[in-house]
């Protein structure tokens, strides 16, 4: 069966009688089975997906189907789905079954999306290569010796390898955008608060945001439209009205775009990614858009600021996994103290333990002001600088990562090297701004290159429509 790059194409094929939704689901299930070596899925909801397809096929025939009918989607293994396991790819939650669904899952199901399975990720979403998962690494479908990116690596590869039409990931510091870039697909991080975090296993609560990974801008826009909006279960979910993103994807007029000179001229930036960035600047100018240099003097501070704040929040959020309430409990525990110590030391992986310890340290008496309080002040400086740039420009253009996907095992043993790979994605996260990764080129090593656009707060409509413009400019070439 042919591959489909958008929900519109799927729906057209169903309405023409070329396929049924049941046939489409079976095809995806066969592909998942044939590509288990990629390790994208940790669980497949096969029988359930087939049954949902039968029900929704009938709703389509009766003209009663929701706007996502035909959308077969995978969800990251930190998104709760009632009566299904959710483990955050960690030993400490293995076997845990969720007793409720996240708001995003409820909204997808209400519009007749079919959830085909849960997707591998870095443990508790802590990682940039999908190598910290208890289930093992996810392989890049473009080159099986390369990482998928992280933490939403399973989500990106599932879409890349055509194992489902779209996937949900979570983005704390780039965990949707970076794997999307490494896998040649589209990854959107909405404005912080645009999408409810209810039912999402927390890593860093003031950063985490659910975002779609797709093959088309149209599908990203539609998924955001369905998921976004106020939620009584999440006080941080914004009441800003949700726009008709999918119905307004034609960018009108000419854009004003800033590129950050510090990013373009960064020593660690791969020469071909830099060349691709420059080519995109030239293409946009040729189309009549204004593209100008802007300065961001805090580039050297974004990674330490991000890791101080997120590890502090992780230390607090992960305190609930204690071997008492739920999840893994060590069989070597003999009293309350050993239950805590052994359950946590055996249940958490090395990277998660490292971040908990870092976070506990920066929050400890005597260090709180020196690290955590100071990092909050720097976060505000970063936010103010980016908002000042965006007061003069519509978008900021920059790379997603300094390099393309690297070889499995190459960087995982050096946490500092790994953390520095986030240098171009954490700015948007620290400022709570929306950002998107769009595939624009192929490196000479055969791996995808993605470009990142950052937009103004709650201006996802323009960000999505201009992303389509950027995508089309590169398709023309």
Number of C-alpha atoms within 10 A of each C-alpha: 8 6 14 16 16 19 23 15 13 23 21 13 16 20 13 10 9 10 15 21 26 18 16 23 25 17 18 20 21 12 15 21 13 11 15 12 13 19 20 35 28 19 16 17 15 16 12 14 21 20 14 20 25 16 15 23 19 13 15 19 11 9 9 11 19 16 17 21 25 30 28 25 24 30 26 31 33 29 29 28 24 16 12 17 20 26 27 29 26 25 20 26 20 16 13 15 16 17 11 14 18 20 23 26 21 17 16 21 15 15 15 23 25 26 24 27 25 30 31 36 42 32 30 25 33 27 27 27 33 32 27 26 24 21 19 17 26 35 25 30 23 19 15 14 14 22 28 38 35 34 34 38 36 35 38 44 33 31 26 25 18 19 28 29 26 30 32 28 34 34 28 29 31 34 35 34 36 37 36 37 30 32 30 26 26 32 35 34 33 29 26 27 27 30 27 26 25 21 20 24 22 24 26 23 17 17 24 27 29 28 28 30 35 31 25 19 26 21 23 24 25 18 27 27 20 19 21 25 18 19 18 10 13 15 13 18 19 19 13 12 11 18 17 14 22 19 13 15 20 15 16 10 8 14 19 18 25 24 24 20 15 17 21 21 11 13 10 13 17 15 14 16 23 19 13 20 23 14 13 20 19 13 17 21 17 10 12 12 16 16 21 15 14 16 15 17 12 15 17 12 15 22 22 16 22 25 18 23 25 27 26 26 22 23 24 18 16 19 11 11 19 21 22 13 9 12 19 22 21 18 9 10 15 10 8 11 11 14 19 18 15 18 24 22 14 14 24 22 19 13 20 24 16 15 20 22 16 20 22 20 19 22 23 14 10 10 13 16 14 12 19 22 16 14 22 17 12 18 22 13 14 23 18 13 17 22 17 11 20 19 11 11 20 21 24 24 23 23 26 29 28 21 18 27 25 17 16 19 13 11 15 18 10 9 12 12 11 15 17 16 21 22 22 21 28 24 27 28 26 25 21 24 23 24 30 34 31 27 24 23 21 16 14 8 9 11 20 20 28 30 26 28 26 28 29 23 18 21 17 27 23 21 26 27 22 23 25 19 18 19 18 12 15 17 11 6 8
